Amino acid sequence: MHGVARRKVRLDTSLESLLDRAPRNSDPKVLATVVATAGSTYRKPGARMLIMADGTYLGLLSGGCLEADLSTHARSVLESGIPRAVEYDMRGPDDILFGIGAGCEGAMRVLLEPAGPGSLAAGALAGAAGMTGAGQPTSLVAVHESADLPLGTYDAGALLPAELVSAAQSALADGVSRDIKWHTGERRTRAFVQYLAPPPHLLICGAGPDAQPVANTALSLGWRVTIVDHRPAYAIPERFPAAKVLRSDARQLRSVVALDQCHAAVVMSHHLTSDVTYLRELAAAGTPDYVGLLGPAARRQRISQELGADVAEKLRFRIRGPVGIDIGAVTPEGIALAIVSQIHAALSDPRNAADAYHGNGESNPR
């Protein structure tokens, strides 16, 4: 892709999903966070799950082989109110130490801490989700070994030792998570500093009926979605719960949407003049890198002619048209899956979708 500098994006939206699904009550619960791994493990550092007082849980840190044991440890954290870290090492042939028989050939260290209302963890997670939900990166600091600091998850603005404040600032500046270890005499502190980029922000240009499953599929992944349409009959917020809906002329796209905050755009108004205008606006903005165009190849060719050679050239390395991976989809829901799958692949690695110009043509005959 040859757009402006790529904005960092986080496809793992399990944090937002966990908070969205967490019970809205005052019942005690425990947050389990993977803070270090070695070898092959189901989840990596930064993965989280919530364990309830009755032993039920939300999220997974393994394929199901560790959760029962984690629930046992969580009970002791609930009873004592004291965070602790536990380790699992399944790299041995017999798994003698824990007797779990996971066969994962990896090791994992997990921080367990109280996460009820008013807890350190609840405040830190809510603050982080607020930042990423607004499209801003942030960081979390999980202290999992220390004789001087209470173990637990801290937000980046918490009162922490200079070493951790500096590490959190560096994580934000570099866009990279990191492990931190330091010694004060014989006293060791270990922490996992997690960089959290915002989740994907999808712009949908056109609010027709087939835009609804595209928005719903993206929202189900924890993505942010903005929808723009000039037609009052379509630009109705109630048709797109949890999305931001704007009624605006296509010529005002750069004025009403912060395109530099979007990671992908899909042009699907089914109105030729509007689609041409949306593409002109996106070409002039130079962002986002991914621009999908709904419709068959013949329609794309006509739109390209309407745009003119100079504008078409600005979009040449960004546009996907017909949009979507060719999965043989024929229903609006299947087409939405094809579209969002291609965007997911492109955001994961732009090379995954770099040659998708002849994508889901059979699925998009309009």
Buried (B, 14 or more C-beta within 10 A) or exposed (E): BEBEEEBEBBEBBBBBBBBEEBEEEEEBBBBBBBBBBEEEBBBEBBBBBBBBEEEEBBBBBBEEBBBEBBBEBBBEBBEEEEBBBBEBBBEEEEBEEBEBEBEBBBBBBBBBBBBBEEBBBBBBBEBBBEBBBEBEBBBBBBBBBBEEBEBBBBBBEBEBBEBBBEBBEBBBEEEEBBEBEBEEEEEEBBBBBBBBBBBBBBBBBBBBEBBBBBBBBBBEBBBBBBBBBBBEEBBBBEBBEEBBBBBBEBEBBBEEBBBBBBBBBBBBBBBEEBBBBBBBBBBEBBBBBBBBBBBBBEBBEEBBEBBEEEBBEBBEEBBBBBBBBBBEBEEBBBBBBBBBBBBBBBBEEBEBBEEBBEBBBEBBEE
